[in-house]
Amino acid sequence: MTNCVALIGFPLKHSVSPHFQQAAFDHYGLDVRYEAWEISEEYLEATVNRLRGPMMLGANVTIPYKERLAGLMDEVEKGAAFVGAVNTIVVRDRRLIGYNTDTVGFVRALRQDAGFDPTGKRAVILGAGGAARAVIFALLNEGTGGVSIVNRTMARAAELAAAVRRAFPRSEVVSLPSSGVVRDVFLKCDFIVNCTSVGMKHTPSEGSSPIVADLIPRDALVCDLVYNPVETPLLKAAAEAGAKTLGGVSMLVYQGAASFELWVEKEAPLNVMFRGARRALGQEDVFRT
Ligand code: NAP
């Protein structure tokens, strides 16, 4: 019988995980189907119980459920508990174990693909949702010097900053509303990470950038977690400002590779996964070698 791994989120139209995860299972000839389960909030608990079915290996979790689902697991691995968000579920003996692979995925993309060492650097994080939590916790584990959290909903940014201070009492963390004047914070930073969904295809903010172009310092690195489109309005503005850029595809594949290894305990075929992701994003000719 065919095994199944689900992707749980809403909306899922933008997601390319089904393409590159299925390519990885097929690469090994595994009888596993990766299915997108686009579900609304009222079905979340029923969906979680569906994961306990006999052929389920696990799931990925995406917007907007990463934090909610952490509370619905039988067990949450230490790293994910620390972050307070789950993006990967592994089913063992019908028990659901929550992990967070966004952390390792982001750091690997930053270090390997952008050649950037975050140790001692100052970051501006746009957003305060599940992805922002994972990125901030990962960065502080890597010794990032200071973090400014900028979010549309100020209360959410303040709450996240408080959680970060509890976990890293010596860290320098501030929270700011995106509507306020925060120009100095941007001009003094070494890198900016967009952890909002602004700019994502098939959403109302498609075509928008989370910040205006003149906030981007020329010598900064600008990372966008949004990977569809590959060149987001933020990345385009950053490149025009002369800044270095890192798109969301690297992190996407690295976090997915870490999830794959948890489900099937085989080395993730990275080239196959990058090719699957880029093909799904309409970038057939830009293959990683
Ligand atoms: P989430 O928990 O739903 O958080 C969404 C964040 O975006 C919140 O900070 C929200 O602000 C902000 N936001 C949404 N719409 C906005 C708008 N129109 N204007 C300003 N801010 C807005 O989602 P998430 O899980 O953190 O994911 C965020 C993004 O990261 C998604 O696009 C996701 O696909 C991407 N992501 C990519 C990877 C990767 O591997 N490349 C991994 C994880 C996530 P409020 O608090 O004010 O609502």
Boltz pocket constraint, residues with backbone or C-beta under 6 A from the ligand:
constraints:
  - pocket:
      binder: B
      contacts: [[A, 62], [A, 63], [A, 64], [A, 65], [A, 66], [A, 102], [A, 105], [A, 126], [A, 127], [A, 128], [A, 129], [A, 130], [A, 131], [A, 132], [A, 151], [A, 152], [A, 153], [A, 156], [A, 194], [A, 195], [A, 196], [A, 197], [A, 198], [A, 200], [A, 205], [A, 224], [A, 225], [A, 226], [A, 227], [A, 248], [A, 249], [A, 251], [A, 252], [A, 253], [A, 255]]
      max_distance: 6.0
